[in-house]
Amino acid sequence: MISNQVIQTSIDELKNITKTDLCVMDMEGITVATTFNDESFDWNLISGFIGSPADSQIVNGYHMLKIFEDGEILYVLIAKGIGGDAYMVGRIAVSQIQNLVIAYKEHFDKNNFFQNLLLDNLLLVDIYNRAKKLHIESEKPRVVYLVEVQHDNDNISMELLKNIFEEQQGCAITAVEQKNIILIKDVRSKDAYSEVEQTAQIIVDMLNTEGMLAAKVAYGTIVGELKEISKSYKEAKMALDVGRIFYMEKSIIAYNTLGIGRLIYQLPVNLCRIFIQEVFGDDIPDELDDEMLTTIQKFFDNNLNVSETSRQLFVHRNTLVYRIEKLHQATGLDIRKFDDALTFKIALMVVNYMKYIDSIE
């Protein structure tokens, strides 16, 4: 529902322009907004006017006009003055307030519609019927972004995103849970992933520079119909979870580039435990220190090249070999060999996944 303050601002502006006093009252005789103080209103006259078939009426120099919403009387507007000018200003005010009511209602309904659409709470026939009423295209390439912001106690991120996207054609911003913001955005085509990635980067950069906030943005695949938006949302949720477990260093996570992380994420925990038992037996290695993890990651990044890895880590080749041998002794896996490197990388990801599952249970 439109706020009283919005109506007050609207009639204040009209009063400043036209010098005509205005007052808006609800169906219970309570003043919603006014530009003048006058206790001489006879509620019986106003009540009689509400019950009459007339849209306007003049009594004792007051022009009374009805403000409708979906054919029902919502407010009564009173314009103070004699002659046609006050009546004309009253009609303008009625038109303006009715348009504001429609705009606010449509905004609320759109938000509610998209929330239910994301959560699969609508029947197929309801999706298309409500979309038609809200002037939303049913067949249009769209993608869902999920924005997670750390330590945003004042909800600055929502306001910043609204400033950028809310007025853009084909964008909707909502939330179905407190910690994440959802952006639904039209795109040029179902293959426009470079455009999608660019938008994600804009969000991350803007929140970082303007809000001083660390944000992660995940997005699903591009879908062609409204009924598929929930699919893109679920994909974005999975991408955010998978990124949180396996790709902590990334600020943008795309569902269609999750790789082996998506596969591991969908494995049953019992199967993961069996795999770890097969790889390490009863000697599952303790927590690897940061130095060892950095060494392993850099070694993988350089395609198991010892010389290039030692150069980039600024360590002697023998130092790097010593670390690899130390890992070999602890795990039984020699990551200089492709098969062992692959097994170790997957095992490390599975261990991280199991830790994540244990932390949320």
C-alpha angles and dihedrals in degrees: 000000000000112000124244089237092061091052091046091052091049096052092041089058092048090049091052091051101040103023087228118133117230136189131188121203131183127227093274095056094256116142109241097181136347142174095206141036116238124151094186096093111124105217090200090062091048091046090050090050091052090054094048124090091236120107093207139020137176123219126171093341094313119117110211118199133176123237113207136202117191090340094309124109109252104168142359117230120206120199116195116218145072125262137015098311095068091045092050092049088048091054091049090050091050091051092048095048093046090052090048091051091051092047094049093045092049090049091051093044092049091052091049091046094053092045091054091043092054092049095047092243096137132081116234093250091050092052094059096038094051092042090055092051091048093047093242118149112240097204111048132120108257139166133200122226123196115204120198117189125188122225096358097150094157095049091239091151093063092052093047092050091047090052090057105034111019095080094042116105112253097018128117127180121198143136134223095184132032101245102051135054121214124212119190110194137180116232134193098252143343089267098051096112093136088060090048092050091048091054091050090053091050090054094050094046094045094050090047098047102034101030099027086228130142108228138180120205123198126180137188130219123295112264128198103212138046092241089062096055091094087057092056090046093053090048091051090050091051091047091053092050093045091048091050090055105036109015106041092152093061122089094188121050122183120198093221092056101048093109117178091353090073091051094051092045090060096049119107112253092236090057089051091052091051090051093050090048090052093049101042104015111202092331101079104171119249121242110310113231121242092256092056093044091050090049093050094046093048090047090054092045089056094051094252092303107154097193096049092044094051090048093052092045091048091232132124116266090241091054090055092047089050091054092048091049090049090054090047091055093048098046107019089238123117104204091195085077115075097227093049091045091052092047092048094048092051092044091052091052091048091051090051090050092051090050089052092050091048090050094056097043 
